[in-house]
Amino acid sequence: MPDADDLERWLADLELEPGDRTERDGISAWDVTVDGRRRLDLRVTVILDPSIGAILWAHLAPPIGDGLRKAYRTLLRWNDEFPLAKFSIAEDGRPILAVEIPGRWLDANEVGLALARMSAIADRIFDDTRGWLWIGGRVPDGYADRPRRTEGLLARYGERLGELVEA
């Protein structure tokens, strides 16, 4: 089973800058930010649990207020459409996107692929989540023109993501 130093090295090899490592009860966690082609600033928490493997999860948006039933239906539909990802609602109401990597498969490429998959999924559902991210669903001026910090991630794993990566 890889350890925390291995995972930090893998993130560095993917040209990602993780936040400080947090450790508790033998479990390590880092925050990284990935940019897709459309969705920027997706903050992903990478958790390494030696008894399980790795869990990567991201809050897709702030807490969902009104329209909770519609949001739940949307998340359930996405669970069906994106079989290698899990969608749920955090205790505070924020929608979550998660990908798990069992310990037996955990290596640098699987971590990179999981991060690229999360970024690509966030891109695919961008139009559906705009209303959760910004009042009235209006994307801030200049948002699409901002530089992408993690272009290499999609370039490296895009072929393995199939239909998730839009042309």
ZAVEX-35738 format. One record per residue (C-alpha): residue in three letters; chain; x, y, z. Coordinates in Angstrom, 1 decimal. Example, Ala and Ser with C-alpha at 12.3 -4.5 7.8 and 13.67 -1.06 7.14 Angstrom:
+------+-------+--------+--------+--------+
: resn : chain :     xx :     yy :     zz :
+------+-------+--------+--------+--------+
:  ALA :     A :   12.3 :   -4.5 :    7.8 :
:  SER :     A :   13.7 :   -1.1 :    7.1 :
+------+-------+--------+--------+--------+
***
This chain:
+------+-------+--------+--------+--------+
: resn : chain :     xx :     yy :     zz :
+------+-------+--------+--------+--------+
:  MET :     A :    0.0 :    0.0 :    0.0 :
:  PRO :     A :    1.4 :    3.4 :   -0.9 :
:  ASP :     A :    2.1 :    5.8 :    1.9 :
:  ALA :     A :    1.5 :    9.6 :    2.2 :
:  ASP :     A :    5.0 :   10.4 :    0.8 :
:  ASP :     A :    4.2 :    8.4 :   -2.3 :
:  LEU :     A :    0.9 :   10.2 :   -2.8 :
:  GLU :     A :    2.6 :   13.6 :   -2.4 :
:  ARG :     A :    5.2 :   12.6 :   -5.0 :
:  TRP :     A :    2.4 :   11.5 :   -7.4 :
:  LEU :     A :    0.6 :   14.8 :   -7.0 :
:  ALA :     A :    3.9 :   16.7 :   -7.7 :
:  ASP :     A :    4.5 :   14.5 :  -10.8 :
:  LEU :     A :    1.0 :   15.6 :  -12.0 :
:  GLU :     A :    2.2 :   19.2 :  -11.5 :
:  LEU :     A :   -0.4 :   19.7 :   -8.8 :
:  GLU :     A :    0.3 :   21.8 :   -5.7 :
:  PRO :     A :   -1.4 :   20.2 :   -2.7 :
:  GLY :     A :   -2.1 :   22.1 :    0.4 :
:  ASP :     A :   -0.5 :   21.1 :    3.7 :
:  ARG :     A :   -0.9 :   17.4 :    4.7 :
:  THR :     A :   -3.3 :   16.7 :    7.5 :
:  GLU :     A :   -2.9 :   13.5 :    9.4 :
:  ARG :     A :   -5.2 :   11.9 :   12.0 :
:  ASP :     A :   -5.3 :    8.2 :   13.1 :
:  GLY :     A :   -3.0 :    7.1 :   10.3 :
:  ILE :     A :   -5.2 :    8.8 :    7.6 :
:  SER :     A :   -3.6 :   11.5 :    5.5 :
:  ALA :     A :   -5.4 :   14.2 :    3.5 :
:  TRP :     A :   -4.5 :   17.0 :    1.1 :
:  ASP :     A :   -6.5 :   19.6 :   -0.8 :
:  VAL :     A :   -5.7 :   20.2 :   -4.5 :
:  THR :     A :   -7.4 :   22.5 :   -7.0 :
:  VAL :     A :   -8.0 :   21.4 :  -10.5 :
:  ASP :     A :   -9.3 :   23.3 :  -13.5 :
:  GLY :     A :  -11.3 :   21.7 :  -16.4 :
:  ARG :     A :  -11.9 :   23.2 :  -19.7 :
:  ARG :     A :  -15.1 :   24.9 :  -18.5 :
:  ARG :     A :  -15.2 :   24.5 :  -14.7 :
:  LEU :     A :  -12.4 :   26.2 :  -12.8 :
:  ASP :     A :  -11.3 :   26.1 :   -9.2 :
:  LEU :     A :  -12.7 :   22.6 :   -8.3 :
:  ARG :     A :  -11.2 :   22.0 :   -4.9 :
:  VAL :     A :  -10.6 :   18.3 :   -4.4 :
:  THR :     A :   -9.7 :   16.7 :   -1.1 :
:  VAL :     A :   -7.6 :   13.6 :   -1.5 :
:  ILE :     A :   -7.8 :   11.2 :    1.5 :
:  LEU :     A :   -5.4 :    8.3 :    1.9 :
:  ASP :     A :   -6.7 :    5.6 :    4.2 :
:  PRO :     A :   -4.4 :    2.6 :    4.4 :
:  SER :     A :   -7.3 :    0.3 :    5.2 :
:  ILE :     A :   -9.4 :    1.4 :    2.2 :
:  GLY :     A :   -7.2 :    3.2 :   -0.5 :
:  ALA :     A :   -7.9 :    6.7 :   -1.6 :
:  ILE :     A :  -11.1 :    8.7 :   -1.6 :
:  LEU :     A :  -11.2 :   11.9 :   -3.7 :
:  TRP :     A :  -14.1 :   14.3 :   -3.2 :
:  ALA :     A :  -15.1 :   17.8 :   -4.1 :
:  HIS :     A :  -17.9 :   20.1 :   -3.2 :
:  LEU :     A :  -19.5 :   21.0 :   -6.5 :
:  ALA :     A :  -21.3 :   24.1 :   -5.2 :
:  PRO :     A :  -22.4 :   25.9 :   -2.0 :
:  PRO :     A :  -25.3 :   24.6 :    0.0 :
:  ILE :     A :  -28.4 :   24.0 :   -2.1 :
:  GLY :     A :  -31.3 :   26.0 :   -0.8 :
:  ASP :     A :  -34.6 :   26.0 :   -2.6 :
:  GLY :     A :  -35.3 :   23.3 :   -5.1 :
:  LEU :     A :  -33.8 :   20.5 :   -3.0 :
:  ARG :     A :  -36.0 :   17.8 :   -4.6 :
:  LYS :     A :  -35.0 :   18.8 :   -8.1 :
:  ALA :     A :  -31.3 :   18.8 :   -7.0 :
:  TYR :     A :  -31.7 :   15.3 :   -5.5 :
:  ARG :     A :  -33.2 :   14.0 :   -8.7 :
:  THR :     A :  -30.3 :   15.6 :  -10.6 :
:  LEU :     A :  -27.7 :   14.0 :   -8.4 :
:  LEU :     A :  -29.4 :   10.6 :   -8.6 :
:  ARG :     A :  -29.5 :   10.8 :  -12.4 :
:  TRP :     A :  -25.8 :   11.7 :  -12.4 :
:  ASN :     A :  -25.0 :    8.7 :  -10.3 :
:  ASP :     A :  -26.5 :    6.6 :  -13.1 :
:  GLU :     A :  -24.9 :    8.6 :  -15.9 :
:  PHE :     A :  -21.4 :    8.6 :  -14.4 :
:  PRO :     A :  -20.8 :    5.1 :  -13.0 :
:  LEU :     A :  -17.3 :    5.7 :  -11.8 :
:  ALA :     A :  -18.3 :    8.6 :   -9.6 :
:  LYS :     A :  -20.6 :    9.2 :   -6.7 :
:  PHE :     A :  -22.8 :   12.2 :   -6.1 :
:  SER :     A :  -24.3 :   13.0 :   -2.7 :
:  ILE :     A :  -25.2 :   15.9 :   -0.4 :
:  ALA :     A :  -23.0 :   16.9 :    2.6 :
:  GLU :     A :  -24.5 :   17.5 :    6.0 :
:  ASP :     A :  -24.4 :   21.3 :    5.3 :
:  GLY :     A :  -26.3 :   20.8 :    2.0 :
:  ARG :     A :  -23.4 :   21.1 :   -0.4 :
:  PRO :     A :  -23.5 :   18.7 :   -3.4 :
:  ILE :     A :  -20.5 :   16.4 :   -3.5 :
:  LEU :     A :  -18.7 :   14.5 :   -6.3 :
:  ALA :     A :  -16.5 :   11.6 :   -5.1 :
:  VAL :     A :  -14.3 :    9.0 :   -6.7 :
:  GLU :     A :  -12.9 :    6.0 :   -4.7 :
:  ILE :     A :   -9.7 :    4.0 :   -5.5 :
:  PRO :     A :   -9.4 :    0.7 :   -3.7 :
:  GLY :     A :   -6.0 :    0.1 :   -2.2 :
:  ARG :     A :   -5.3 :   -2.8 :   -4.6 :
:  TRP :     A :   -5.5 :   -0.4 :   -7.6 :
:  LEU :     A :   -3.9 :    2.7 :   -5.9 :
:  ASP :     A :   -1.0 :    4.1 :   -7.9 :
:  ALA :     A :    0.0 :    7.4 :   -9.4 :
:  ASN :     A :   -1.9 :    6.8 :  -12.6 :
:  GLU :     A :   -5.1 :    6.0 :  -10.9 :
:  VAL :     A :   -4.9 :    9.2 :   -8.7 :
:  GLY :     A :   -4.2 :   11.2 :  -11.9 :
:  LEU :     A :   -7.1 :    9.5 :  -13.7 :
:  ALA :     A :   -9.4 :   10.1 :  -10.8 :
:  LEU :     A :   -8.6 :   13.8 :  -10.6 :
:  ALA :     A :   -8.9 :   14.2 :  -14.4 :
:  ARG :     A :  -12.3 :   12.3 :  -14.3 :
:  MET :     A :  -13.6 :   14.6 :  -11.6 :
:  SER :     A :  -12.5 :   17.7 :  -13.6 :
:  ALA :     A :  -14.1 :   16.3 :  -16.8 :
:  ILE :     A :  -17.4 :   15.4 :  -15.0 :
:  ALA :     A :  -17.5 :   18.9 :  -13.5 :
:  ASP :     A :  -17.1 :   20.3 :  -17.0 :
:  ARG :     A :  -19.9 :   18.1 :  -18.4 :
:  ILE :     A :  -22.3 :   19.2 :  -15.7 :
:  PHE :     A :  -21.2 :   22.8 :  -15.7 :
:  ASP :     A :  -24.3 :   24.2 :  -17.3 :
:  ASP :     A :  -26.5 :   22.2 :  -14.8 :
:  THR :     A :  -24.5 :   23.5 :  -11.8 :
:  ARG :     A :  -24.2 :   27.2 :  -12.8 :
:  GLY :     A :  -27.4 :   28.0 :  -10.9 :
:  TRP :     A :  -25.9 :   26.4 :   -7.8 :
:  LEU :     A :  -22.6 :   28.3 :   -8.1 :
:  TRP :     A :  -23.8 :   31.8 :   -9.0 :
:  ILE :     A :  -26.9 :   33.8 :   -8.4 :
:  GLY :     A :  -29.1 :   33.4 :  -11.4 :
:  GLY :     A :  -26.6 :   31.0 :  -13.0 :
:  ARG :     A :  -24.7 :   34.0 :  -14.5 :
:  VAL :     A :  -21.0 :   33.1 :  -15.0 :
:  PRO :     A :  -18.8 :   36.0 :  -13.8 :
:  ASP :     A :  -17.3 :   38.2 :  -16.5 :
:  GLY :     A :  -13.8 :   36.9 :  -17.5 :
:  TYR :     A :  -14.3 :   33.5 :  -15.9 :
:  ALA :     A :  -13.9 :   31.6 :  -19.2 :
:  ASP :     A :  -10.8 :   33.6 :  -20.1 :
:  ARG :     A :   -8.8 :   32.7 :  -16.9 :
:  PRO :     A :   -5.7 :   30.6 :  -17.4 :
:  ARG :     A :   -6.1 :   26.8 :  -16.6 :
:  ARG :     A :   -3.7 :   25.6 :  -13.9 :
:  THR :     A :   -4.1 :   21.9 :  -14.7 :
:  GLU :     A :   -4.3 :   21.6 :  -18.4 :
:  GLY :     A :   -1.7 :   18.8 :  -18.4 :
:  LEU :     A :   -4.1 :   16.6 :  -16.4 :
:  LEU :     A :   -6.7 :   16.4 :  -19.1 :
:  ALA :     A :   -4.1 :   16.2 :  -21.8 :
:  ARG :     A :   -2.4 :   13.2 :  -20.1 :
:  TYR :     A :   -5.6 :   11.3 :  -19.3 :
:  GLY :     A :   -8.1 :   12.6 :  -21.8 :
:  GLU :     A :   -7.9 :    9.5 :  -24.0 :
:  ARG :     A :   -8.9 :    7.3 :  -21.1 :
:  LEU :     A :  -11.9 :    9.4 :  -20.3 :
:  GLY :     A :  -13.7 :    8.7 :  -23.5 :
:  GLU :     A :  -17.0 :   10.5 :  -23.8 :
:  LEU :     A :  -16.4 :   12.6 :  -20.7 :
:  VAL :     A :  -14.0 :   14.8 :  -22.6 :
:  GLU :     A :  -15.7 :   17.1 :  -25.0 :
:  ALA :     A :  -14.0 :   17.9 :  -28.3 :
+------+-------+--------+--------+--------+
***
